[in-house]
Amino acid sequence: MLGPIGPTGIILLVVVALLLFGPNKLPELGRAVGRTFREFKEGARDIISDDDASSRKEQEKAKPVAADTTAAEKPVDKRLPE
């Protein structure tokens, strides 16, 4: 369920963290990790939205050019007048 670490591994990591940082520093460490993940997600979202916006602008610029070339490539009506 939790991947390759498992519940025993998580418990072991928590115990090691308690021994290294002490019970007073763990809440601060957890908040710092949470802020770091949040900032990373926001940065990734910004990059993705910037890429989407730039690709939309490129597509909008390409549309008029494509319309002009299709107008120039229209077949000429070669039927005789009635």
C-alpha positions as CSV (number, residue, x, y, z in Angstrom):
1,M,0.0,0.0,0.0
2,L,2.8,2.5,0.9
3,G,5.2,1.2,-1.7
4,P,8.6,-0.4,-1.1
5,I,9.2,1.2,2.3
6,G,6.3,-0.3,4.2
7,P,4.9,0.5,7.6
8,T,7.9,-0.9,9.4
9,G,10.3,1.3,7.4
10,I,8.3,4.4,8.2
11,I,8.3,3.7,11.9
12,L,12.0,3.2,11.7
13,L,12.5,6.5,9.9
14,V,10.4,8.3,12.5
15,V,12.4,6.8,15.4
16,V,15.7,7.8,13.7
17,A,14.3,11.3,13.1
18,L,13.4,11.6,16.7
19,L,16.9,10.5,17.8
20,L,18.6,13.0,15.4
21,F,16.5,16.1,15.8
22,G,14.7,15.6,19.1
23,P,11.0,16.0,19.8
24,N,11.1,19.8,19.9
25,K,12.6,20.2,16.4
26,L,10.4,17.6,14.6
27,P,7.3,19.9,14.2
28,E,9.5,22.7,12.8
29,L,11.1,20.2,10.4
30,G,7.7,18.9,9.3
31,R,6.5,22.4,8.5
32,A,9.7,23.2,6.6
33,V,9.3,20.1,4.5
34,G,5.6,20.9,3.9
35,R,6.5,24.4,2.8
36,T,9.2,23.1,0.5
37,F,6.8,20.6,-1.2
38,R,4.1,23.4,-1.6
39,E,6.6,25.8,-3.2
40,F,7.8,23.0,-5.5
41,K,4.2,22.2,-6.6
42,E,3.5,25.9,-7.2
43,G,6.7,26.3,-9.2
44,A,5.9,23.3,-11.3
45,R,2.3,24.6,-11.9
46,D,3.7,28.0,-13.0
47,I,6.1,26.3,-15.4
48,I,3.4,24.2,-16.9
49,S,1.0,27.1,-17.3
50,D,3.8,29.2,-18.9
51,D,4.4,26.4,-21.4
52,D,0.7,26.1,-22.1
53,A,0.4,29.8,-22.6
54,S,3.4,30.0,-24.9
55,S,2.2,27.1,-27.0
56,R,-1.3,28.7,-27.3
57,K,0.3,31.9,-28.5
58,E,2.4,30.0,-31.1
59,Q,-0.7,28.3,-32.3
60,E,-2.6,31.6,-32.5
61,K,0.2,33.1,-34.5
62,A,0.3,30.1,-36.9
63,K,-3.5,30.1,-37.6
64,P,-3.6,33.3,-39.7
65,V,-0.6,32.1,-41.7
66,A,-2.2,28.7,-42.3
67,A,-5.4,30.4,-43.4
68,D,-3.6,32.6,-45.9
69,T,-1.8,29.7,-47.4
70,T,-5.0,27.7,-47.8
71,A,-6.7,30.6,-49.5
72,A,-3.8,30.8,-52.0
73,E,-4.0,27.1,-52.6
74,K,-7.8,27.0,-53.5
75,P,-8.5,25.2,-56.7
76,V,-9.5,27.5,-59.6
77,D,-13.0,26.9,-61.0
78,K,-12.3,25.9,-64.7
79,R,-15.9,25.2,-65.7
80,L,-17.3,26.8,-68.8
81,P,-19.9,29.5,-68.1
82,E,-23.5,28.5,-68.8
